[in-house]
């Protein structure tokens, strides 16, 4: 492997690590927040506690807000052409 190839791979690796680190840090910013702080954050959302179908109770928690989908089909029926 020559020096130019090694440098190219290094740049790709560093760029990938930076982008992954940025997205993980937003999720980490929400994790463990109290309800009030979570609701005050524009990047987080509060999930109330719930019981799964198997009967397990999941405690309330704060999580990163989901992104908007460009392929949303909510409210469309199979006969819609749009």
Secondary structure as UniProt FT lines:
FT   HELIX           3..30
FT   TURN            31..32
FT   HELIX           35..40
FT   TURN            42..43
FT   STRAND          44..47
FT   STRAND          50..51
FT   TURN            53..54
FT   STRAND          57..58
FT   STRAND          61..64
FT   TURN            70..71
FT   TURN            74..75
FT   TURN            78..79
//
